[in-house]
Amino acid sequence: MAEGLNPAQKSAVTHQTGPLAIIAGPGSGKTRVMTHRIAQLVSSGVSPASILAITFTNKAADEMLRRTQALLGAAMSTVLPGSGFLGPSALDLDDETPVLRTFHSFCARLLRRYIHRLEPYTSRFSIYDSADQLQLIGEVLKSLQLDRTSFPPRATLSKVSHWKNQMTGPEQASENSATFRDRELARVYFRYQELLEERDAADFDDLLLLLVRLFREHPDVLESMRSRFQFVLVDEFQDTNRPQYLIAKLLADEHRNLCVTGDPDQSIYSWRGASADNFLRFKEDFPEHSIITLDQNYRSTPQILEVASRLAGTEFGERKLFTENDAGPEVRVQQVRDERKEAAWIADCIESWKADAVSASEIAVLYRVNALSRTFEEEFVRRRILYSVIGGMSFYERKEVKDILAYLRAARSTKDDVALLRIFNVPARGIGKVSIERFVDAARDARRTLGEHLRSDGALDALRGKARKGVEQLRDVLAKLTQTSANSLTEQVELAIQASGYLPHLEKSEPESWQERQRNLEELVSAASETEEILTSVYASAIVDDPDFEVTDALSLFLERIALITDAEMKSSEEEQVSLMTLHSAKGLEYNKVIIIGVEENLIPHSRHGEIEGIEEERRLLYVGVTRAREELIMTHTSWRRRFHEREPRLPSSFLTELEGTSIAFERAEGGGFSKGGWQQDPFSYNAENSHDEEDGIHPGAWIRHEILGKGVILSAQGHGASKRISVRFEQGGEKQLVVAYAPVTPISPPDEEWDSS
């Protein structure tokens, strides 16, 4: 079973007894080692029924099953009757089969047999999914007379889950609560758990906790499981939480044959309860352990691994990944002026790769926060580059963005019933479904649109109590937005966010993600500001050159741009697409070409992770991103990045300074050159005031592309930097006067066919 394995893999596969930690770097064949190890144990005479392998997803379990079956061949049919590991009887304790399961399915199967030992549960207990849990939390809030606005069900459930992951019971949670709010949440936790027990039900967190309790309170059950499972293997060990580690430890405490496989440098889910400290606990609890490091990488080029090795470093000692793969292109760190230049430069790279027959499906753009995808989505739509947002949704399809846009649409038009219905009770104003139905019926009876009815004298006649007050609040917000429709687009968007009360709503209802969602709303303000810059450029030119130019209001243009960006044809699943995703979503994936954008301070590492532990997790996150690349890796950072309607100076990530002295090419898109080992000059010094004509590509005779006006050639230029004014003759639209600081122009190569600009 060890044929074709490298020496480290062979040692891991053939290790027979005793605790073992396999530190498996990215692309080192971890799954191959796990499956070979199972097959090796069976081939060496270990009873298949005594092997327990636990992984984190059913997909991973299925893949391990397939590979193990292939290794054992014909012998597998005698070992694994029926449908194998994952079949209906695969975890029947009397089966002579290895058990290959996720943690939760393993716990559920054991509890189904033994939970009657834990009063008041029966073997017919129900498992509540997330929808069931939210419904139950809603019942608890109602019974305790707690306002759902102050205690949003989803946020409340998240707090309860956090306590459970920390193995903190309701009583202890109450004792540790220092604030009134936490004490109330502890009351909710207590009642929630009471109702679960009364209804003979368990949630996903309970599956883990109840098995720990079963093992501790009933030693005979634990002893039975220890006798059955003489070899315990845990995959993706860096992603285990405290209850999961305890289950593995309790099972292996006697025979000591616990094999944990994972990579501490890829521990990036602390916010979900995962703890990289479990590797340290393993070392302490199993001091006689052996460590085998898999550091030969089969995925990436030597240049990419050189970067990864600089970022790696765990409590198990520094590791240097190596590979026998052929050398590839040098890793590039690209500095660009701002986020729009960043998107344009990367689109150029993608178009160049595609011209060289690189499949779009082998290209990924990774970022720290979802909000950064906006400029890329807009640029890709403009260039007709098909893309797909992995593990999320496109920027303008995100709920918080659509909600604020709905406020703007409802204020702009009394006939946009879809927009009005979307925000009728968002944030919650006490307007229930029945009240909304009454309002809609009243509007129909009066033969008005909902917007017209809302603004009429009889809008509140059919409503009472909280619903009446809530509709009054909504009407006041929309009236305020309508009255300020002459304000700048940026001010209108900011006012919609502020007047609606949306940010306090996010903080209460989405405690785990509200900062990310707030960042998306900040990016929406930035998008509005960017639209205004486009209008400033186009209108200024139109007034000079064409007095009859029809000026469209900024909000209409803004909504029109968004409608084009969310065009369904850009989501075609039949054609190859570039992948856009967060660094967290990229874990477990790999691509030939990877671009990591926004490698800047306050993004990577993120500003909210200022403590040492948080900074180190951010380092691991960048490490995960770097090691997704097979052939080519590019990282970008900007000199300036827009936040709201202001441009903020940006600094390269402190992690990049650790990469100096390697063969990385540090490049600048606007002059300055690059060197193989660091910047030749201060990488932070660039701004719009010190770029020179030839360096920024904006000079007489140069070709540029304008986002709206298309391609043109520069006839003349006056001034420098942000104050530079240029005269451009466009292929369509004639000659225009533009101010560089406000004109969305990008230098391009001259057209293949000569065009007369005279």
C-alpha positions in Angstrom: 0.0 0.0 0.0 3.0 2.3 0.1 4.0 2.2 -3.5 4.4 5.5 -5.2 4.6 7.5 -1.9 7.4 9.8 -1.0 9.4 9.0 2.2 7.3 11.2 4.5 4.0 9.9 3.1 5.3 6.3 3.4 6.2 6.9 7.1 2.7 8.3 7.8 1.0 5.5 6.1 3.0 2.7 7.7 3.0 4.1 11.2 1.2 1.4 13.1 0.4 2.3 16.8 0.6 5.3 19.1 -0.5 8.9 18.7 0.5 10.5 15.5 0.3 14.1 14.2 0.6 14.4 10.4 1.3 18.0 9.6 0.2 18.2 6.0 1.1 21.3 4.0 -1.1 22.4 1.1 -0.9 20.2 -2.0 1.1 17.6 -0.1 -1.2 14.6 -0.7 -3.1 14.6 2.6 -6.1 12.8 1.4 -3.9 10.2 -0.4 -2.1 9.6 2.9 -5.3 9.2 4.9 -6.8 6.7 2.5 -3.5 4.7 2.1 -3.3 4.6 5.9 -6.7 3.1 6.2 -6.0 0.6 3.5 -2.6 -0.2 5.1 -4.2 -0.9 8.5 -6.7 -3.2 6.9 -4.1 -5.0 4.8 -1.9 -5.5 7.9 -4.6 -7.4 9.7 -6.4 -4.6 11.6 -10.1 -5.4 11.8 -11.9 -2.9 9.5 -14.6 -2.5 12.2 -12.0 -1.0 14.6 -11.2 1.9 12.3 -13.0 5.3 12.8 -12.1 8.1 10.3 -13.7 11.5 10.9 -13.7 14.3 8.4 -15.6 17.6 8.1 -17.7 17.3 5.0 -19.7 14.5 3.3 -17.9 15.4 0.1 -14.5 14.7 1.7 -15.8 11.5 3.2 -17.1 10.3 -0.2 -13.8 11.1 -1.8 -11.9 9.1 0.9 -14.3 6.2 0.4 -13.8 6.2 -3.3 -10.0 6.2 -3.0 -9.9 3.5 -0.3 -12.2 1.2 -2.3 -9.8 1.6 -5.3 -6.8 0.7 -3.1 -8.4 -2.4 -1.6 -10.0 -3.5 -4.8 -11.8 -6.9 -4.6 -11.1 -7.2 -0.9 -13.3 -4.1 -0.3 -16.5 -6.0 -1.3 -16.0 -8.5 1.5 -15.1 -5.8 3.9 -17.8 -3.2 3.0 -21.1 -4.9 2.2 -23.9 -2.9 0.5 -23.2 0.7 -0.1 -20.0 0.8 1.9 -18.9 3.3 4.5 -21.8 5.7 4.0 -24.6 3.3 3.4 -27.6 2.8 5.7 -25.8 0.3 7.9 -22.4 1.8 7.7 -22.4 3.0 11.3 -24.3 0.1 12.7 -22.2 -0.9 15.7 -22.4 -4.6 14.8 -21.1 -4.1 11.2 -17.6 -5.4 10.3 -16.8 -2.2 8.4 -14.6 0.9 8.9 -16.6 4.0 9.9 -16.0 7.1 7.8 -18.2 10.0 8.9 -18.4 13.6 9.7 -18.4 14.6 13.4 -22.1 15.4 13.5 -23.3 12.3 11.6 -21.1 10.1 13.8 -22.5 11.7 17.0 -26.1 11.5 15.7 -25.7 7.8 15.0 -24.3 7.0 18.4 -26.9 9.1 20.2 -29.7 7.4 18.3 -28.7 4.2 20.0 -27.7 5.5 23.5 -29.4 8.9 24.1 -32.2 7.2 26.2 -29.5 7.1 28.9 -29.7 10.9 29.1 -33.0 12.0 30.5 -35.4 13.2 29.2 -34.3 12.2 25.6 -35.6 9.2 23.7 -34.1 7.3 20.8 -36.7 9.1 18.6 -35.3 12.5 19.3 -35.5 15.2 16.6 -32.6 17.1 15.1 -33.5 20.8 14.6 -32.0 22.5 11.6 -31.3 26.2 11.4 -34.8 27.1 10.4 -36.3 25.1 13.3 -33.8 26.7 15.7 -34.8 30.2 14.6 -38.5 29.4 15.0 -37.8 28.1 18.5 -35.8 31.2 19.4 -38.8 33.3 18.2 -41.1 31.4 20.6 -38.7 31.9 23.5 -38.5 35.7 22.8 -42.2 35.9 22.7 -42.7 33.9 25.9 -40.1 36.1 27.7 -41.7 39.3 26.3 -38.4 40.4 24.7 -38.5 42.7 21.7 -37.3 41.0 18.5 -35.8 44.3 17.4 -33.6 44.5 20.5 -33.0 40.7 20.4 -33.0 39.7 16.7 -33.6 35.9 16.5 -30.5 35.2 14.3 -28.2 37.2 16.4 -29.6 35.6 19.6 -29.2 32.1 18.2 -25.6 33.0 17.3 -24.8 33.9 20.9 -26.3 30.7 22.1 -24.2 28.7 19.7 -21.1 30.6 20.8 -21.8 29.6 24.4 -22.3 25.9 23.4 -19.0 25.9 21.4 -17.3 27.1 24.5 -19.1 24.3 26.5 -20.7 27.0 28.6 -24.1 25.9 30.0 -27.0 28.3 30.7 -26.3 28.6 34.4 -22.6 29.4 33.8 -23.6 31.8 31.0 -25.9 33.6 33.5 -23.2 33.8 36.2 -20.6 35.2 33.8 -22.9 37.8 32.3 -21.8 41.3 33.2 -24.4 43.3 31.3 -28.2 43.4 31.3 -28.2 42.4 27.7 -26.1 39.3 28.3 -28.2 38.3 31.3 -31.3 38.5 29.2 -29.6 36.4 26.5 -28.7 33.9 29.2 -32.4 33.7 30.1 -33.2 33.0 26.4 -30.5 30.3 26.4 -31.9 28.7 29.5 -35.5 28.6 28.1 -34.4 27.6 24.7 -32.6 24.5 26.1 -35.6 23.7 28.3 -37.9 23.7 25.2 -35.5 21.5 23.3 -35.5 18.9 26.1 -39.3 19.2 26.4 -39.7 18.5 22.7 -37.1 15.7 22.7 -35.0 17.6 20.3 -31.3 18.6 19.8 -29.6 21.2 17.6 -26.3 20.6 15.8 -24.3 21.9 18.7 -26.1 19.6 21.1 -25.1 16.6 19.0 -21.5 17.2 20.0 -22.2 18.2 23.6 -24.6 15.3 24.3 -22.1 12.7 23.1 -19.4 14.2 25.4 -22.0 14.1 28.3 -22.9 10.5 27.4 -19.3 9.4 27.5 -18.6 11.2 30.8 -21.8 10.1 32.6 -21.9 6.5 31.3 -18.4 5.0 31.3 -19.7 1.7 30.0 -20.7 3.3 26.7 -17.3 5.0 26.4 -15.6 1.7 27.1 -17.7 0.0 24.5 -16.7 2.6 21.9 -13.0 2.4 22.9 -13.1 -1.4 22.5 -14.8 -1.0 19.1 -12.6 1.7 17.7 -8.9 0.9 18.2 -7.8 3.4 15.6 -9.2 6.9 15.4 -8.2 9.2 12.5 -9.3 12.9 12.4 -8.9 14.9 9.2 -8.7 18.7 9.0 -7.7 18.7 12.7 -7.0 22.5 12.7 -10.8 23.1 12.1 -11.9 21.2 15.3 -13.6 23.0 18.2 -13.4 22.1 21.8 -16.2 19.5 22.0 -14.9 17.8 18.9 -11.4 17.5 20.3 -12.8 16.1 23.5 -14.7 13.4 21.6 -11.5 12.3 19.8 -9.5 12.4 23.0 -12.0 10.4 25.1 -12.2 7.7 22.4 -8.4 7.4 22.2 -7.3 7.9 25.8 -6.9 4.2 26.4 -5.5 2.7 23.3 -3.7 5.9 22.3 -4.0 5.3 18.6 -5.2 8.7 17.6 -4.0 10.1 14.2 -4.7 13.7 13.6 -4.1 15.2 10.2 -4.1 18.9 9.2 -2.2 22.1 8.8 -2.0 24.6 11.7 -1.0 27.2 9.1 -4.5 26.8 7.6 -6.4 27.4 10.8 -8.7 30.3 9.7 -12.0 29.6 11.3 -11.7 30.8 14.9 -14.9 32.9 14.4 -16.7 29.5 13.9 -15.3 28.1 17.1 -12.4 26.2 15.5 -9.2 26.3 17.5 -5.6 25.9 16.3 -4.7 25.3 20.0 -6.1 21.8 19.6 -2.7 20.8 18.1 -1.1 22.1 21.3 -3.6 20.2 23.4 -2.8 17.1 21.4 0.9 17.5 22.2 0.1 17.9 25.9 -2.4 15.1 26.2 -0.4 12.7 24.2 3.2 13.4 25.1 4.5 10.2 23.5 3.2 11.4 20.1 5.1 11.2 16.8 5.1 14.0 14.3 5.5 13.5 10.5 5.6 16.5 8.3 4.4 16.3 4.7 6.3 19.2 3.1 6.6 18.1 -0.5 4.1 20.0 -2.5 2.7 18.5 -5.7 0.6 21.6 -6.7 2.6 24.7 -7.0 5.8 26.1 -8.6 9.0 26.7 -6.5 8.4 30.5 -6.8 5.0 30.2 -5.2 6.2 27.9 -2.4 9.1 30.4 -1.6 6.4 33.0 -0.8 4.3 30.4 1.2 7.3 29.3 3.2 8.0 32.9 4.3 4.4 33.1 5.6 4.4 29.7 7.3 5.5 28.9 10.9 3.8 26.9 13.6 4.2 25.6 17.1 5.5 22.4 15.4 8.5 24.3 14.1 9.2 26.2 10.9 8.5 24.3 7.7 9.8 24.9 4.2 7.6 23.5 1.5 9.5 22.2 -1.5 8.5 20.8 -4.9 10.0 18.9 -7.8 7.6 20.8 -10.2 9.1 22.8 -12.9 9.8 26.5 -12.3 7.1 28.9 -13.4 6.7 32.7 -13.8 8.0 34.8 -10.9 5.5 35.9 -8.3 4.5 39.5 -8.8 3.5 42.1 -6.3 1.8 44.9 -8.3 1.2 48.4 -7.0 -1.4 50.5 -8.7 -2.9 53.9 -8.2 -6.4 53.0 -7.0 -9.1 50.4 -7.1 -10.2 51.2 -10.6 -6.7 51.0 -11.9 -6.4 47.7 -10.0 -9.5 46.3 -11.7 -8.4 47.5 -15.1 -4.9 46.1 -14.7 -6.2 42.7 -13.6 -8.7 42.6 -16.5 -5.8 43.2 -18.8 -4.0 40.2 -17.2 -7.0 38.0 -17.7 -7.5 39.0 -21.3 -3.8 38.3 -21.9 -4.1 34.9 -20.3 -7.2 34.0 -22.3 -5.4 35.1 -25.5 -2.8 32.5 -24.6 -5.5 29.8 -24.3 -5.7 29.8 -20.5 -9.2 28.7 -19.5 -11.2 31.3 -17.6 -12.2 28.5 -15.1 -8.5 28.2 -14.1 -8.3 31.9 -13.0 -9.3 33.1 -9.6 -9.4 36.6 -8.0 -9.3 36.5 -4.2 -10.0 39.2 -1.7 -10.3 39.7 2.1 -13.8 41.3 2.2 -16.7 40.9 -0.2 -17.0 44.6 -0.8 -13.8 44.6 -2.9 -15.5 42.6 -5.6 -17.6 45.6 -6.8 -15.0 47.3 -9.0 -14.0 44.0 -10.6 -17.6 43.0 -11.3 -18.1 46.4 -13.0 -14.9 46.2 -15.0 -15.5 42.6 -16.0 -19.0 43.4 -17.2 -17.6 46.3 -19.3 -14.9 44.0 -20.8 -17.4 41.2 -21.3 -15.3 38.9 -19.1 -17.7 36.2 -17.7 -17.3 35.7 -13.9 -18.9 33.8 -11.0 -18.9 34.9 -7.4 -18.0 31.7 -5.4 -19.4 31.2 -1.9 -21.3 34.4 -2.0 -23.2 36.7 -4.3 -22.5 39.6 -6.6 -22.0 42.9 -4.9 -25.3 44.5 -6.1 -27.2 41.4 -5.2 -26.3 41.5 -1.5 -29.2 42.1 0.7 -28.0 45.2 2.5 -27.1 46.8 -0.9 -30.4 45.9 -2.4 -32.3 47.2 0.7 -30.6 50.7 0.5 -31.1 50.8 -3.3 -34.8 50.0 -2.7 -35.0 53.1 -0.4 -33.6 55.2 -3.1 -35.9 53.7 -5.7 -39.0 54.1 -3.5 -38.2 57.7 -2.8 -37.6 58.4 -6.5 -40.8 56.9 -7.8 -44.3 56.4 -6.3 -44.8 53.6 -8.8 -42.0 51.2 -7.7 -44.1 48.9 -5.6 -41.4 46.2 -5.6 -38.9 48.5 -4.0 -41.5 49.7 -1.4 -42.6 46.3 -0.4 -38.9 45.3 0.1 -38.3 48.0 2.7 -41.8 48.1 4.3 -40.6 46.5 7.5 -36.8 46.7 7.0 -35.5 47.5 9.5 -38.3 46.1 11.7 -40.9 48.7 12.5 -43.6 46.5 13.9 -45.4 46.1 10.6 -46.5 42.5 10.4 -47.7 40.5 7.3 -51.3 41.1 8.2 -50.8 44.9 8.4 -49.0 44.9 5.1 -51.8 42.9 3.4 -54.3 45.5 4.8 -52.3 48.3 3.4 -52.0 46.6 0.0 -55.7 45.9 -0.1 -56.5 49.5 0.8 -54.2 50.8 -2.0 -55.9 48.5 -4.5 -59.4 49.6 -3.4 -58.3 53.2 -3.9 -56.8 52.2 -7.3 -53.4 53.6 -6.3 -49.9 52.2 -6.4 -48.5 51.5 -3.0 -46.2 54.5 -3.3 -49.1 56.8 -4.1 -51.2 55.3 -1.3 -48.4 55.8 1.2 -48.3 59.5 0.4 -52.1 59.9 0.5 -54.2 61.2 3.4 -55.8 57.8 3.9 -52.6 55.8 4.1 -53.0 55.0 7.8 -56.8 54.5 8.0 -56.6 50.6 7.9 -53.7 50.4 10.5 -53.5 50.4 14.2 -50.9 50.4 17.0 -47.3 49.6 16.1 -48.1 49.0 12.5 -49.6 52.5 12.1 -46.6 54.1 13.8 -44.2 52.0 11.7 -45.8 53.1 8.4 -45.6 56.7 9.6 -41.9 56.3 10.2 -41.4 54.8 6.7 -43.3 57.7 5.2 -41.2 60.2 7.0 -37.9 58.5 5.8 -39.1 58.5 2.2 -40.3 62.1 2.5 -36.9 63.1 3.8 -35.1 61.3 0.9 -37.5 62.9 -1.6 -36.9 66.4 -0.3 -33.2 66.0 -0.7 -33.3 64.5 -4.2 -31.5 67.6 -5.4 -28.5 66.8 -3.2 -25.5 65.0 -4.6 -25.9 61.3 -5.4 -23.3 60.5 -2.7 -25.3 62.5 -0.1 -28.5 60.7 -1.1 -27.0 57.3 -0.6 -25.5 58.3 2.8 -28.8 59.8 3.9 -30.7 56.6 2.9 -28.3 54.5 5.1 -28.6 57.0 8.0 -32.3 57.9 7.9 -33.4 54.3 7.5 -31.6 53.2 10.7 -30.0 50.4 8.8 -26.6 50.3 10.5 -28.0 49.8 14.0 -30.3 47.2 12.5 -27.3 45.3 11.1 -25.3 45.4 14.3 -28.2 43.9 16.2 -29.4 41.4 13.6 -26.1 40.2 12.1 -23.5 40.2 15.0 -21.1 37.9 13.2 -21.2 39.7 9.8 -22.4 43.2 10.4 -19.0 44.8 10.0 -18.6 43.0 6.6 -22.1 44.3 5.6 -21.3 47.7 6.8 -18.2 47.7 4.6 -20.5 46.8 1.7 -22.6 49.8 2.4 -19.5 52.0 2.5 -18.5 50.5 -0.9 -22.0 51.5 -2.1 -21.3 55.1 -1.1 -18.0 54.8 -3.0 -19.8 53.5 -6.1 -22.1 56.6 -5.9 -19.1 58.9 -5.6 -17.5 57.2 -8.6 -20.6 57.7 -10.7 -20.6 61.4 -9.8 -17.0 61.6 -11.1 -18.1 60.1 -14.4 -21.0 62.6 -14.6 -18.7 65.5 -13.8 -16.4 64.5 -16.6 -19.1 63.9 -19.2 -21.3 66.8 -18.4 -18.3 69.3 -18.3 -17.4 68.1 -21.8 -20.9 68.2 -23.0 -21.6 71.8 -21.8 -18.5 73.0 -23.7 -19.0 71.0 -26.9 -22.7 70.3 -27.1 -25.2 72.8 -25.4 -28.1 70.5 -26.3 -26.6 67.5 -24.5 -29.4 65.9 -22.4 -28.3 65.7 -18.8 -29.6 62.6 -17.0 -30.0 62.8 -13.2 -27.2 61.1 -11.2 -29.5 58.6 -9.5 -31.0 57.4 -12.8 -27.5 56.8 -14.2 -26.5 55.1 -11.0 -29.4 52.7 -11.1 -28.9 52.1 -14.8 -25.3 51.1 -14.3 -26.3 48.7 -11.6 -29.0 47.1 -13.8 -26.4 46.5 -16.4 -23.9 45.0 -13.9 -26.5 42.5 -12.6 -27.4 41.5 -16.2 -28.2 37.7 -16.1 -26.0 37.0 -19.1 -22.9 37.6 -17.0 -23.9 34.7 -14.9 -24.1 32.1 -17.7 -23.3 28.7 -16.3 -22.7 27.3 -19.8 -19.5 29.2 -20.4 -16.1 29.3 -18.6 -16.0 31.9 -15.9 -13.4 33.6 -13.8 -13.9 32.9 -10.1 -14.3 35.7 -7.6 -14.2 34.8 -4.0 -13.0 35.7 -0.5 -9.9 34.1 0.9 -12.0 32.1 3.3 -14.1 30.6 0.5 -10.9 29.6 -1.4 -9.8 27.1 1.2 -9.6 23.6 -0.4 -9.6 25.0 -4.0 -6.8 25.4 -6.5 -6.3 27.3 -9.7 -3.6 27.7 -12.4 -3.7 31.5 -12.1 -4.4 33.3 -8.8 -4.6 37.0 -8.1 -4.9 38.3 -4.5 -6.1 41.9 -4.4 -5.9 44.5 -1.7 -2.8 43.2 0.1 -2.8 46.3 2.2 -2.7 47.3 5.9 -6.3 47.2 7.4 -7.3 44.7 4.8 -4.7 41.9 5.1 -4.3 42.0 8.0 -7.8 43.2 8.6 -8.2 46.3 10.9 -10.4 44.5 13.4 -7.8 41.9 14.1 -5.3 44.0 16.0 -4.3 41.6 18.7 -1.5 39.1 18.1 -3.7 36.1 17.8 -5.8 37.9 15.2 -2.8 39.1 13.2 -1.4 35.5 13.1 -4.8 34.2 11.8 -4.6 36.9 9.1 -1.2 35.7 8.2 -2.6 32.1 7.9 -5.4 33.5 5.7 -2.9 35.0 3.2 -0.9 31.7 3.3 -4.1 29.9 2.3 -4.6 32.3 -0.6 -1.0 32.0 -1.8 -1.1 28.2 -1.8 -4.2 28.1 -4.0 -2.0 28.9 -7.0 -0.5 26.2 -9.2 1.4 28.1 -11.9 1.2 31.8 -11.4 0.5 34.2 -8.5 0.0 37.9 -8.4 -0.7 40.1 -5.4 -1.9 43.7 -5.8 -2.1 46.8 -3.5 -3.2 50.4 -4.2 -1.7 53.7 -3.3 -5.2 55.1 -2.8 -8.5 53.4 -2.1 -11.9 55.0 -2.0 -13.9 54.9 1.3 -17.3 56.6 1.0 -16.6 59.6 -1.2 -13.0 60.2 0.0 -9.8 58.8 -1.3 -7.6 57.4 1.5 -3.9 56.7 1.2 -3.0 53.0 1.5 0.0 51.2 2.8 1.2 47.8 1.5 0.5 45.0 3.9 3.2 44.4 6.6 3.2 40.8 5.4 4.8 42.0 2.1 7.8 43.4 3.9 8.6 39.9 5.1 8.8 38.7 1.4 11.7 41.1 0.5 14.9 39.2 -0.3 12.9 36.6 -2.3 12.7 36.4 -6.1 9.4 38.2 -6.1 9.1 41.1 -8.6 7.7 44.2 -6.9 6.2 46.3 -9.6 4.5 49.6 -10.0 1.9 50.3 -12.7 2.7 54.0 -12.8 6.4 54.2 -13.1 9.1 53.5 -10.5 10.3 50.2 -12.0 10.7 47.1 -10.0 13.4 44.9 -8.5 13.7 41.3 -7.6 13.9 41.7 -3.9 12.1 44.9 -3.0 11.0 48.3 -4.2 13.6 50.6 -5.7 11.9 53.6 -4.2 9.4 54.3 -1.6 6.3 52.3 -2.6 4.0 54.6 -0.6 5.1 57.8 -2.4 2.8 57.7 -5.4 -0.2 60.0 -5.6 -2.0 61.9 -8.3 0.2 65.0 -7.9 3.6 63.5 -8.7 2.9 61.3 -11.7 4.6 62.5 -14.9 3.1 62.7 -18.4 5.0 59.8 -19.9 4.8 57.7 -16.8 1.0 57.8 -16.3 0.3 57.3 -20.0 -1.8 60.4 -20.3 0.1 62.5 -22.8 -0.5 63.9 -26.4 -0.6 61.0 -28.9 -1.5 58.4 -26.3 -4.7 56.3 -26.7 -7.1 56.1 -23.8 -10.5 54.4 -23.1 -13.3 56.4 -21.3 -15.9 54.3 -19.4 -18.7 56.0 -21.3 -17.3 57.7 -24.4 -15.2 54.8 -25.5 -11.7 54.9 -27.2 -10.0 58.1 -28.2 -6.6 59.7 -28.8 -5.2 62.6 -26.7 -4.6 65.8 -28.8 -3.2 68.0 -26.1 -2.5 68.1 -22.4 -2.1 71.0 -19.9 -0.9 70.8 -16.3 0.2 67.9 -14.3 -1.3 65.4 -11.8 -4.9 65.9 -10.7 -5.2 69.3 -12.3 -4.2 68.1 -15.8 -6.7 68.9 -18.5 -6.7 66.9 -21.8 -8.3 67.3 -25.1 -9.4 64.0 -26.6 -10.9 63.1 -30.0 -13.1 60.0 -29.5 -13.9 57.5 -32.2 -17.6 58.2 -31.5 -18.6 61.5 -30.0 -16.0 63.9 -31.3 -13.6 66.1 -29.3 -14.0 66.4 -25.5 -12.2 68.4 -22.8 -11.6 66.3 -19.7 -10.0 66.8 -16.3 -7.8 63.8 -15.5 -8.7 63.7 -11.8 -12.4 63.2 -12.6 -12.3 61.5 -15.9 -12.5 57.6 -15.9 -9.9 57.2 -18.5 -7.4 54.3 -18.9 -4.3 54.3 -21.2 -4.6 51.6 -23.9 -2.6 50.3 -26.8 -3.2 52.0 -30.2 -5.9 50.3 -32.4 -4.6 47.8 -34.9 -6.2 49.7 -37.7 -5.0 53.3 -38.3 -7.7 55.8 -37.5 -7.6 59.4 -38.6 -7.8 61.7 -35.6 -7.4 64.9 -37.5 
